[in-house]
Amino acid sequence: VGVQKAKPKITASPPYLEFGQVPMNQTPTLSTTIKNEGDADLIISNIYLGGSNPTAFVITAGGQPSTLNPQATQTVTIQFTPPNIGNFSTGIMVASNDPDTPLAGIAVTAEAMEEAKPDISDTDRTLDFGRNMLGVWQTLPLSVKNTGSKTQIGRAHV
């Protein structure tokens, strides 16, 4: 009767991270959780970014070497800072003592788009207050519309 040797088994959830479309003025973060699904300690010796665009991303938490007991987890958080408009990808690379997957990779993608901006416009008409007496208020309707991609907060004084 053979006895199987205990071994660690690395998994990641989610197994990939998609930032989607990110405006140039934003720096969002996403996280993945590394788990030891095995029955022996998982020794994580290194966590780093690899792939084609690693400089657009940074690991902000959980990137330190560690030892995970069976069923233990470690959350890794990554931030995307768009350097310019376009598509970006990297991989969170996790080196460990998992004999089946000594270097696990978690794919990360993002698309940087133009910065979100408000675009305020009026109805393009002239307001005619006519003749008024000094100190008498008169009210006329004015429509203002934000056709931009970001909320405008503020007041208008006419």
Backbone bond lengths (Angstrom), bond angles and torsions (degrees), N, CA, C in turn:
res aa  C-N    CA-C-N  psi(-1)  N-CA   C-N-CA  omega(-1)  CA-C   N-CA-C  phi
1 V - - - 1.451 - - 1.516 107.66 -
2 G 1.344 116.12 121.82 1.466 121.40 -179.96 1.521 111.16 -86.56
3 V 1.304 114.43 143.77 1.460 120.37 177.34 1.529 107.74 -110.05
4 Q 1.336 115.61 127.14 1.461 119.04 178.86 1.514 109.78 -79.50
5 K 1.305 114.99 135.44 1.453 121.21 177.88 1.532 109.48 -74.21
6 A 1.319 117.79 137.45 1.458 122.09 177.08 1.523 108.99 -64.34
7 K 1.333 115.28 141.10 1.459 118.76 178.21 1.526 110.14 -148.24
8 P 1.328 116.12 154.01 1.462 120.35 177.26 1.533 110.40 -78.31
9 K 1.337 116.43 157.93 1.464 121.15 175.84 1.527 108.11 -143.48
10 I 1.334 116.25 114.43 1.469 121.65 -177.89 1.522 110.91 -86.03
11 T 1.350 115.69 136.52 1.467 122.30 171.52 1.526 107.79 -136.38
12 A 1.321 115.98 162.35 1.461 121.28 176.89 1.524 108.84 -135.64
13 S 1.325 116.24 138.92 1.450 120.82 179.28 1.531 109.17 -139.01
14 P 1.323 118.00 118.62 1.452 126.33 -4.04 1.528 110.94 -70.49
15 P 1.325 116.62 158.69 1.469 120.18 -177.49 1.526 113.73 -77.72
16 Y 1.324 118.28 -8.11 1.465 123.04 175.38 1.526 107.89 -150.99
17 L 1.331 116.59 157.42 1.462 121.86 -178.92 1.524 109.44 -123.90
18 E 1.328 116.44 129.68 1.462 122.33 178.34 1.526 108.88 -121.43
19 F 1.331 116.53 113.09 1.455 120.90 176.66 1.522 111.79 -75.73
20 G 1.334 117.16 -21.93 1.459 120.27 -176.00 1.512 110.52 71.73
21 Q 1.346 116.74 -150.30 1.462 121.84 -179.87 1.524 109.60 -84.17
22 V 1.331 115.59 126.92 1.464 121.93 -177.66 1.523 109.24 -125.62
23 P 1.363 118.13 121.45 1.466 119.82 175.84 1.533 110.68 -63.41
24 M 1.313 116.10 150.13 1.467 122.46 -176.35 1.526 113.39 -57.04
25 N 1.312 119.02 -26.45 1.464 121.38 -176.46 1.532 113.16 -92.48
26 Q 1.315 118.18 11.40 1.464 120.93 -179.55 1.523 110.91 -118.27
27 T 1.348 116.78 153.87 1.468 122.47 178.58 1.532 108.72 -136.07
28 P 1.330 117.12 77.11 1.460 120.33 -176.91 1.531 112.61 -75.47
29 T 1.336 115.41 163.35 1.459 122.00 175.51 1.527 109.75 -124.63
30 L 1.318 115.65 151.56 1.465 123.75 172.82 1.517 107.84 -136.14
31 S 1.338 115.98 157.85 1.467 120.20 -179.27 1.516 111.17 -131.18
32 T 1.313 114.39 152.19 1.455 122.64 171.48 1.528 107.00 -131.01
33 T 1.309 116.00 151.64 1.459 120.38 -179.24 1.519 109.93 -112.37
34 I 1.319 115.33 121.48 1.465 122.02 176.23 1.528 107.03 -87.84
35 K 1.318 115.91 134.52 1.468 119.82 -178.52 1.519 110.17 -132.01
36 N 1.311 115.45 145.61 1.460 121.34 173.20 1.521 107.47 -96.22
37 E 1.331 116.82 102.57 1.471 123.05 179.30 1.527 111.36 -87.69
38 G 1.324 116.97 1.73 1.456 120.74 -177.63 1.518 112.95 -87.36
39 D 1.335 114.76 -170.81 1.469 120.30 -179.21 1.530 111.74 -118.08
40 A 1.343 116.36 19.20 1.469 122.91 172.86 1.528 107.15 -137.72
41 D 1.331 116.88 160.71 1.467 120.42 -179.28 1.526 111.70 -59.34
42 L 1.333 115.26 137.10 1.462 122.44 174.13 1.520 107.08 -98.31
43 I 1.328 115.89 117.40 1.460 120.52 179.75 1.522 108.08 -100.26
44 I 1.327 115.99 111.27 1.471 122.24 177.77 1.518 106.93 -90.79
45 S 1.324 116.26 113.88 1.464 120.76 -176.07 1.528 113.23 -93.18
46 N 1.351 117.01 -23.12 1.461 119.32 -177.55 1.519 109.65 -161.56
47 I 1.340 116.09 140.53 1.461 122.88 171.76 1.521 105.99 -130.40
48 Y 1.341 115.85 124.14 1.462 119.63 -177.27 1.524 109.47 -150.29
49 L 1.335 115.64 170.33 1.461 121.57 178.40 1.516 109.93 -100.18
50 G 1.323 116.14 135.01 1.456 121.78 177.32 1.518 108.81 -133.22
51 G 1.301 117.04 -175.05 1.456 120.08 178.58 1.515 112.42 101.06
52 S 1.337 115.13 -163.06 1.460 120.08 -170.42 1.526 115.54 -83.23
53 N 1.342 119.53 -26.33 1.468 121.03 -177.13 1.530 112.61 -133.87
54 P 1.315 119.49 50.90 1.467 118.40 -174.93 1.524 114.54 -65.42
55 T 1.336 118.93 -22.66 1.469 119.63 -177.36 1.526 112.92 -74.01
56 A 1.322 118.92 -14.07 1.471 121.81 177.06 1.530 111.30 -81.41
57 F 1.325 116.78 -6.81 1.456 122.61 -176.10 1.523 109.70 -127.27
58 V 1.334 116.06 156.89 1.460 120.93 174.67 1.536 108.20 -146.81
59 I 1.325 115.65 139.15 1.460 120.67 174.24 1.525 106.83 -79.92
60 T 1.332 116.83 120.38 1.463 121.06 -175.88 1.524 113.20 -101.96
61 A 1.325 118.20 -16.15 1.470 121.21 179.13 1.526 109.19 -158.77
62 G 1.327 115.42 148.15 1.458 121.00 174.62 1.509 115.56 76.77
63 G 1.308 118.70 14.80 1.457 121.12 -176.95 1.515 114.86 -91.12
64 Q 1.308 117.89 9.74 1.457 121.95 -176.54 1.539 111.40 -88.04
65 P 1.334 117.07 150.70 1.465 120.37 172.78 1.528 109.48 -60.76
66 S 1.319 115.78 150.39 1.466 119.66 -178.57 1.517 110.70 -162.91
67 T 1.313 115.26 172.98 1.452 122.55 173.65 1.521 107.76 -120.51
68 L 1.336 115.78 122.83 1.461 120.93 178.72 1.519 109.75 -105.97
69 N 1.316 115.91 120.70 1.461 120.38 173.73 1.523 108.70 -65.18
70 P 1.334 119.50 164.51 1.462 120.63 176.41 1.538 110.98 -53.01
71 Q 1.318 115.73 132.55 1.468 126.30 -179.67 1.537 113.66 73.30
72 A 1.311 119.34 2.01 1.462 122.17 177.94 1.531 109.76 -79.93
73 T 1.343 115.39 159.44 1.463 120.60 -177.65 1.531 111.51 -130.78
74 Q 1.320 114.54 162.77 1.462 123.29 174.21 1.517 107.05 -144.30
75 T 1.328 116.88 124.90 1.460 121.31 -179.74 1.525 109.65 -92.79
76 V 1.326 115.58 132.37 1.460 122.69 177.96 1.526 107.47 -114.88
77 T 1.336 116.03 126.87 1.465 121.65 -179.68 1.522 108.71 -112.38
78 I 1.338 115.29 136.57 1.456 121.85 -178.90 1.529 108.77 -126.26
79 Q 1.332 115.83 143.12 1.463 121.81 179.67 1.521 109.14 -115.64
80 F 1.330 115.29 140.66 1.460 121.52 176.68 1.524 108.88 -108.51
81 T 1.340 115.82 124.91 1.466 122.27 175.43 1.521 107.08 -120.56
82 P 1.330 117.09 103.69 1.471 119.13 -175.79 1.532 112.15 -63.63
83 P 1.336 118.27 121.47 1.465 120.40 176.78 1.530 112.40 -81.47
84 N 1.323 116.99 -24.67 1.458 123.72 178.79 1.525 107.75 -168.17
85 I 1.316 117.03 171.41 1.462 121.79 179.90 1.526 108.84 -70.36
86 G 1.344 116.18 135.58 1.461 120.76 178.39 1.516 111.66 149.74
87 N 1.328 115.12 -174.53 1.461 122.45 179.57 1.521 109.95 -98.73
88 F 1.338 115.72 140.44 1.457 121.69 -176.71 1.520 109.54 -135.42
89 S 1.332 115.42 147.39 1.460 119.94 176.84 1.525 109.43 -148.85
90 T 1.302 114.54 154.55 1.450 122.18 176.05 1.519 107.01 -154.95
91 G 1.295 116.18 -177.28 1.450 121.37 174.11 1.515 109.27 -138.42
92 I 1.322 116.37 136.48 1.458 120.13 170.73 1.525 104.83 -84.56
93 M 1.313 116.35 112.68 1.457 122.07 -176.30 1.525 109.14 -99.36
94 V 1.325 116.09 128.51 1.470 121.60 -177.14 1.529 108.72 -122.62
95 A 1.335 115.93 110.38 1.464 121.64 177.58 1.532 108.31 -91.02
96 S 1.327 115.70 130.99 1.462 119.34 -177.35 1.526 110.65 -150.58
97 N 1.328 114.71 -177.66 1.465 120.75 178.23 1.523 112.60 -93.28
98 D 1.330 118.29 15.25 1.471 121.02 174.74 1.531 107.16 -64.21
99 P 1.324 118.26 116.57 1.469 119.58 -175.28 1.534 113.64 -67.26
100 D 1.333 117.34 -24.95 1.465 120.61 -179.84 1.527 112.64 -88.40
101 T 1.331 117.38 -30.04 1.467 122.35 -179.50 1.529 108.68 -136.80
102 P 1.328 117.11 75.86 1.468 119.02 -177.98 1.535 113.64 -68.41
103 L 1.340 117.08 -21.16 1.460 121.21 175.89 1.530 107.49 -133.47
104 A 1.333 115.21 100.43 1.468 120.67 -179.91 1.524 108.96 -91.44
105 G 1.316 116.47 144.27 1.459 121.60 178.98 1.515 111.69 -124.35
106 I 1.321 115.84 135.02 1.461 122.49 176.40 1.523 106.00 -114.58
107 A 1.330 117.54 112.23 1.465 122.02 -177.37 1.525 110.51 -69.64
108 V 1.347 115.75 140.73 1.458 122.60 179.39 1.528 107.95 -132.53
109 T 1.345 116.78 129.80 1.463 120.82 178.60 1.525 110.40 -132.19
110 A 1.335 115.47 154.30 1.460 122.25 177.13 1.519 109.09 -157.84
111 E 1.322 115.15 152.93 1.462 121.02 174.24 1.527 107.91 -124.62
112 A 1.323 116.49 117.77 1.464 121.47 177.78 1.517 108.72 -87.09
113 M 1.331 115.08 132.17 1.456 120.23 179.83 1.521 110.19 -126.09
114 E 1.304 115.77 173.42 1.462 120.89 -178.44 1.527 110.62 -55.53
115 E 1.314 115.19 145.31 1.460 121.78 -179.59 1.522 110.94 -58.00
116 A 1.332 116.00 136.68 1.456 120.91 176.48 1.527 109.25 -69.43
117 K 1.333 116.50 131.87 1.459 121.08 -177.74 1.527 109.18 -139.33
118 P 1.326 116.85 145.07 1.461 118.63 169.95 1.527 109.17 -75.73
119 D 1.303 117.41 152.31 1.455 122.72 175.67 1.528 106.49 -139.32
120 I 1.305 115.65 98.29 1.452 121.75 -174.42 1.523 110.21 -93.21
121 S 1.338 116.00 132.46 1.467 119.92 177.05 1.524 108.49 -140.03
122 D 1.332 115.45 155.96 1.459 119.65 175.99 1.519 108.31 -102.59
123 T 1.312 115.99 -170.79 1.460 119.83 -177.74 1.524 112.48 -85.98
124 D 1.339 116.27 10.18 1.470 121.14 177.83 1.532 113.07 56.16
125 R 1.312 115.80 44.81 1.458 117.89 175.22 1.524 108.49 -131.45
126 T 1.298 115.58 157.60 1.459 122.38 179.21 1.526 108.98 -89.35
127 L 1.318 116.03 134.48 1.456 120.75 175.74 1.522 108.46 -92.18
128 D 1.317 117.23 122.60 1.460 121.88 -179.54 1.518 108.74 -108.33
129 F 1.307 115.90 107.98 1.459 121.16 179.68 1.528 111.28 -85.03
130 G 1.311 116.87 -7.14 1.458 120.08 -179.52 1.520 111.47 62.99
131 R 1.331 115.86 -152.02 1.459 120.89 179.44 1.516 108.54 -92.97
132 N 1.312 116.07 129.36 1.462 121.94 -179.61 1.508 110.07 -125.23
133 M 1.300 114.54 151.69 1.456 120.14 173.38 1.517 107.95 -85.97
134 L 1.301 116.87 144.99 1.460 122.57 179.31 1.527 109.86 -57.85
135 G 1.334 117.10 130.28 1.458 122.27 177.51 1.516 114.24 86.39
136 V 1.309 118.78 0.89 1.467 122.41 178.66 1.525 108.35 -102.73
137 W 1.325 115.96 127.56 1.461 121.38 -179.25 1.518 109.95 -85.41
138 Q 1.317 115.00 143.84 1.454 120.65 175.05 1.526 106.95 -134.36
139 T 1.315 117.10 140.01 1.460 121.93 -176.97 1.522 109.88 -116.49
140 L 1.312 115.39 132.63 1.464 122.08 173.81 1.525 108.27 -129.22
141 P 1.341 118.23 146.17 1.474 120.16 178.48 1.531 111.53 -74.97
142 L 1.314 114.81 143.42 1.463 121.71 175.83 1.523 107.07 -139.67
143 S 1.312 117.34 124.60 1.468 121.36 178.29 1.517 109.66 -98.09
144 V 1.317 115.91 132.79 1.463 122.66 176.99 1.512 107.34 -125.47
145 K 1.331 116.64 138.13 1.459 121.03 -176.71 1.523 110.21 -131.94
146 N 1.326 116.73 138.14 1.462 122.13 173.73 1.519 107.48 -97.62
147 T 1.329 116.90 109.47 1.460 121.25 179.13 1.523 111.08 -100.12
148 G 1.328 116.56 9.10 1.464 121.39 -179.29 1.515 112.13 -86.49
149 S 1.324 115.70 -170.48 1.462 121.89 -176.69 1.528 112.64 -108.82
150 K 1.341 117.44 11.95 1.456 121.32 179.57 1.520 109.09 -138.97
151 T 1.307 117.11 145.01 1.453 122.22 179.52 1.519 110.52 -67.08
152 Q 1.323 116.11 135.09 1.461 121.69 175.65 1.514 108.09 -100.76
153 I 1.315 116.48 127.58 1.456 121.86 178.08 1.507 107.64 -117.08
154 G 1.305 116.44 128.95 1.457 119.53 179.57 1.512 111.27 158.77
155 R 1.317 116.17 -173.01 1.456 123.20 -179.02 1.521 109.65 -124.79
156 A 1.302 114.50 151.52 1.465 120.41 175.15 1.509 108.05 -114.13
157 H 1.301 116.38 133.91 1.460 122.18 176.16 1.517 108.13 -117.74
158 V 1.326 115.42 126.19 1.463 120.21 -179.72 1.514 108.90 -113.36
